[in-house]
Amino acid sequence: MSRFWTLLSNLHSLAGPVVMLLYPLYASVIAIESPAKDDDEQWLAYWILYSLLTLTEMVLQSVLEWIPIWYSVKLLFMAWLVLPQFKGAAFIYDRLVREQIEKYGFLRDHHGHHSDSPNGKGNKKSVQFSVPKKVG
């Protein structure tokens, strides 16, 4: 039984980085490369919420240490945000974050700008590096 419990706790420790970082990273790359805009919104919303949660955890770390189920609750919440069946990140962003941003006027300069490109994602910007030519 102790081996099973050790295995279970190790899987629990591995699930956090997989659910919170590896899968979202993979899905974000796929979203950027796809022509659809919905997946971009889902993953941008996810990274915004992930950043807010991480900053909140940093501030409240001493309090959260006293809550033994915090990591499990966080893992379940992050899974809900990540899983494509739920699209929790887009839901939370639309219902809570966007309201607060609009309420406090953070989007005044950017609100209403839509892209003119046919795929709805805007113009792709690239960085060009200049390399000096060899003389000689």
GIURGI-V918039 format. One record per pair of residues at least 4 apart in sequence whose ideal C-beta (glycine too) atoms are under 6 Angstrom apart, sorted by the first residue. I is the first residue (numbers start at 0). J is the second residue. Records with the same first field share a line. If there is no record, write none. Layout:
# GIURGI-V918039
I->J, J
This chain:
# GIURGI-V918039
14->18
15->19, 74
16->20
17->21
18->77, 78, 81
19->77
20->24
23->27, 45, 81
26->42
27->42
30->38, 39, 42
33->38
34->118
36->119, 120
39->43
40->44, 89
41->86, 88, 89
44->88, 89, 92
45->49, 80, 88
48->88, 91
55->59
59->63
63->69
68->72
78->82
79->85, 87
80->87, 88
91->95
92->96, 97
93->97
98->102
100->105, 106
106->110
114->121
116->121, 122
